[in-house]
Amino acid sequence: MEERIERRRRRREVIRRRRLGVGAGALLAFAAGIALGAGGGDPPPDAPRAPGPAEPGGQAPGRPEPADRLTLRQQVGRMVILRFTGTEAPGYVRDVLREGRAAGAILFADNIVSPEQLGALTRSLHRAAPPELPALVTVDQEGGEIRNLSWAPPERSAPEQAAAGTVRADARAAGEALREAGIDLTLAPVADVPSVEGAALAGRAFSSDFEETAAAVAESVEGWAEAGVATTVKHFPGLGGATVNTDDGPATVERSRTELEADLAPFRAAIDAGVPYVMAGHATYPALDAERIASHSPAIVDELLRGELGFDGVVMTDSLEAAAVQAVADVEQAALASARAGVDVILTTGRGSYIRVFRALLAEARADPEFRERVRASAARVLAAQSSGDG
């Protein structure tokens, strides 16, 4: 474990040096003591302290982390990504970003018309956010049909990339196009390995071979990183054993704990390659947690992903509006369950969901000191990823 963590640390350091100091402005702003919205009536976060073992380190003892300079509202804001309709950012979205009440926005095909329009949109989102609370602009850009920037690579689907041996080159080319468009984060690559007949994600998986998929996932993460775009490997702990896409309905992966070790191989490879974000899926895994979907499960997020696999980056949910989530909870309950499980960022994609989630997280943080500490730790991880150029 120690050797793998050290290898991952060295690899991430190389990647960071390639990214031309993307996060330097944010760190300088914090060093100068710039902070937003000190008022507003929110209770202050807990007193500054040294980060715990599961949190991003690097601060001198007694020196507050950037997250400790934020109000509670802003800490909660680092935990939510919102969605809006239209090809321009509405005024309320710019206000939310300006005040630090959301980490960023996810864009879909209806937000995107042309390279020129998209560039103007992403510039408006980035300009709205202050430098110490940068906006995280994200899209789905896996390849093939799963491309919200229709003119940008990868033109090949994931299986086609793997078959052609172009995974890294395609990811790098896609990253260059997205970076030029003002996109910070792609919700890719897919690390799921089809293991049953009729696997729902078979057409989006690199291969049905676990080792080949692991190698392709690492190549993809590294290619995107070389272009300066962060990646979100998905759907942890592996959706290849499901015959239903969790967007469409509840899904159960009936694989033993031993069998799931193979499913974890591509995620281990992604972590070794320095992936900054991992997306927690919404399927149920009886061998790991018979009662909760993955994104609500401390056994899967805290114990397996963070504890066993040693992932110290940002954990994000898949869409909170997925049918598999709606089958077990409303958006407020789902957001709280995910945060308690160890998830850092809640991805909202439905109309009106963002504000409901934000208010639920804020109310719980005000009422519960233990939950408030989870919020602070998540905000610290998100800021660390952004300041290192990982989104």
N, C-alpha and C positions, 0 to 999 in steps of 0.2 A: 504493500500500500504506500509506504513512504517513498519508495523508488518511483512509483507511478505519479505521485503528487509532485515530486521534485521535477520529473520529466515534463509534466504539464506546466509547472511554473516557468521552466526555462523556455518552453515553446511559446507560451503566452508573452513572455518578455520580448522575444524576437518579433512576434507579430506586432506588439505595441510600438516598437521602435520604427516599424515600417509605416506607421499611420500618421506621421508628420505632426505629432503633438496635438491631435484633435482636441483633447480635453484640457490643454494648458490654460485656456482662458477661464474655464470654470474654476480651476484650482486657484488661479491668481485672484479671481474675484472673491473667493472665500478667504484667502490669505489677507486680503485688504479689509476683511470684515464686512463685506457687502451682504445684506440680508433683506428679504422682502417681508412685508406685512407683519411687523412685530406685534401689532395690536390684534383686534378682532375678538377679544374676550376668550380665546382658547386657553385652557390650562397649559402651562409650559411643559415640554417633554421632561423626562427625568434628568437629573443632573448629569453632566458629561462624565464618562468613565471610559476606561480602556475597553476595546472590543473583546468579546468573548471568542472562544475557539472556532465557532461556526460563522463568525462575522468577518468582513474584510478588515485586515490589520493595516499596519504601517504608520499609525499615529504614535507620536511620542507619549509616554505616560503622563496623564494629567492634561493633555491637550485635546480639546473637543474635536470630534469628527465633524465634517461638513454637515451631516445629518442633524447633529445637535444644535446647529445654528438655525434650523428651520422651526417654524411654528408647527403645532400639531396638525393643523389643516394641510400644511405643505408636506409634512411627512406622509400623511394619508394620501395626498395627491400623487406622490411617487409610486403609489400602488395601483393606480387605475389608468388604463388606456381607453380612450373614448372613440366613438364613431359618429360621423355626421354625414348628411347627404348634400349633394351639390358639388360644383366644381370650384367654388370659392369657400374659404373658411368663414363661417358665420361669426358675427360679432361676439356671441356668447362663448364660442370656442376660443377666440383670441383672448377674451377676458379670463377664461379659466386657465389658460396657459400662462398668461401674464401674472396671475396671482398664485401660480404654482399649485393649483387644485387638480391637476392631472399630469401624468408623466408624458403624455403625448397622444397621438392619434393613429388609428389604422385606416388606411385608404383602400377602397374597393374600386371595381371597374367604373361605377357610376360617378366616382370622384375624378376620373382621369379621362381626358379627351385627346390630348396631344402632348408632345414633349414641352412645348412652350407654356401651355396652360399648367401642366404639372409643376414645372419649375417655378412659376409664379405662386402656385398654391403652397408648395413646400417652403418657399422663401417667406411667405406670410406667416406660416406656422412657426418657423424658427425665429423670425424677428419678434413675434409676439412674446416668446418666452425669454426671461432674463438669462444672462450667461451662466449664473450659478444654478439655474434650474432649467437646463436645456430641454427642448421638446424632442421626444423620440418619435420619429415618423416611420411607420412600418407598413409593409405590404406582404401579401403572399406572392412569391415569385419562385416557384419550385422548378418550373420548366414545362415544356409542352403546353397543354391546355391550362395548366395552373400558373397563369402569368397575368397579373393585373396591368403590367406595362406591356401591352401586346407587341410593341416594336422592339422590346429589349430581349436579350438572351435570358435564359437558355431556350433556344427554339426546340431542342430535343427534350423529350420527357426523361425522367430519371432512369427508367430502364434503357432507353436509347443512349443516354450519356454513358452508362456503365458498359454497354455492349460495344460502343465505339471507342472506349478508353479516353473520353474527353471530359471526365467529371471535373477535374481541377481547372482546366482551361475554360470550360463553359461557366463555371462558378466565377472565375476571375473576370471574364468578359461581362457577365451579368452584373457583378459588383461594380465594375467601372461605369456601366450604364446607369445603375441605380444611384451611385454616388453623385454622378453628374446631375441627376434629377432631384437631388436633395433628400434621398431616402437613407435612413440610418440603419435599418434593421429589416432583414427578410425572415419570414416565417418558414424557414427551410434550413437544412435538408430533412427529408423524411428518413427516419432510421428504422422504420417498421419493416419486418421481414415476413412475407406471406408464408404461413405455416399450415393453413387449412385450405381445403377446396372452397372456392368462392370467397376468398379473402377480400374484404371490402376495399382495401387500399393496394391491391396487387398492381394496378396500373400506375401507381405513384411511387412504387418501391424500386430501389436500384436493382435488387436481385432477390431470388428466393434462397440464396446461399448466405448464411450468416457471416462467414468470413469475408466474402466478397462485398457484402453490404457494409461491413465495418470499415473495410479499406476505402470504399467509395465515400462513405460519410466523412471520414477524416480528410480525404482529398477535397471534398466540397467545402468543409469548414475552412480549410487552409486557403483555398482559392478565393472564397469570398473575403476572407480577412486580408489577403494580399491587396485587394482592391479597396479596403477600408470600409466595408459594410459588415455589420455584425450578423450573426446567425442564431437561429432558434431551432435546435434539433428537436424533433417530435416523432411520435406522441408517447411520452414516457408512461409506463415501462415497456411499451411496444404494443402496437395495435394490429400486428400481422396475424394474430390468431382470431380476429373478429370477422364475422361475416356481415356485420352491420356497421356502417359509418356512424359514429356517435353524433354527428350533425343531424342524422335522420332518425335515430332512435336509440334506446338502451342497448348496450352491447356487453357481453360477458366473454372473457377469454378463459377458456377451460384448459389451461396448461398447468402442469405441476410446477412446483418450485424449481425442480431440477431443469425442466424444459425451459422455464423462464430465464435461466442463466444464459441460454443461447440468445434469447431476445435482447438481453442487456448488452451483448458484445458491441453492437454499433454505438450504443450510448457511451460505453467505456471508451471507445475509440474517439468519439467526438470530444469527450472530456479531456482525454490525453492530447488532443489537437488544439485545445484551448477554447472550446466553444463557450461563449459568455452567457447564453440563455438556453434553458431547457424548458420545453412545453410539457406540462403535465396533462395527460389525456383524461377522458371521462368514462372509460370502460371500467367494468368491475373485474377484479382478479381474485377469485376465491382462495387461491393458494397464498395470497399475500394479505388480503383483507376481505372477508366475506360480506361485510356490512356496508362498506363505503366505496364509492367510485374513486378512481385514482387521485383525482384532483382534490378530494376531501379527506384523503387518508394519510395520517401521520406516519403509519407504517411504511407507506410507499414513498412519500416525499421526504420526511425528516429522517427516517431510519434507513431506508434503502438508498435513495438518491444522494442525500447529504452524508449519511453515516457510512454506509458500505462502499458506495462509489466515490465518495470524497469530493462531491461537487460543491464548490464554494461560490458559484456565480448566482445568477438571477433565475428563479423558477417562475414561469408564467403559466396561467391557465390557457387551455384552448378556449374558444368562445363560450362565454357564460350563457349564451342563448341556445346552445346545442340542445337537441331534443333529449339527449341522455341526462343532461343536467336538469332540464325542466321536469323530467319524470320524477325527480327526487326532492327538488327544492325550488323556491322562488329565487330571484336573483340576489336579494339581500341575504337570505339564508346560505345560498351557495357561496357568496363572496366571503362571508364570515367563516364558513367551514373550510374553505380553501386557505384563508389566512392562518387559521388555527393549525392547519396541517403542515404549514411551513412554506406555502406559496408566497411569493413576493409581489407579483403583478397580476391583477385581474383584467382580463381582456373582455371588454364589453362591446357588443356589436349590434345591439338592438335599440330601437327607438325608446328614449327615456331611461335606459338602463344605467347610464353613467351616474346620473345624479342620485339615483336610488342606492347604488353601490357605495358611492362616496359618503352619503349621509349615514348609511349603516355602519361602515367602517369607522367613521368619525365618532358616532355615538358610542360604539363599543370601546373605542380607545379612551374616550373620556371617562367611561364608567369602570374600566377594568385595567389596573396597572400592569398586569401580566400581558394583556393583549396590547397595551400601549407600547410595551417593550418590544413585542413582535413587530409592530409598525415601525418603530425606530430602526430595528435591525434590517428590515426590508428596505426602508428608505436608504440606509447606508449602503446596502448591496447595489441598489439601482444607481446611486450616485457614483459608486466606485466603478461600475461597468461603464458608465458614460464618461467619466473623467479619464479612463484609460484608453478611450477610443473604441470601446466595445459597444457602441450604441449611443 
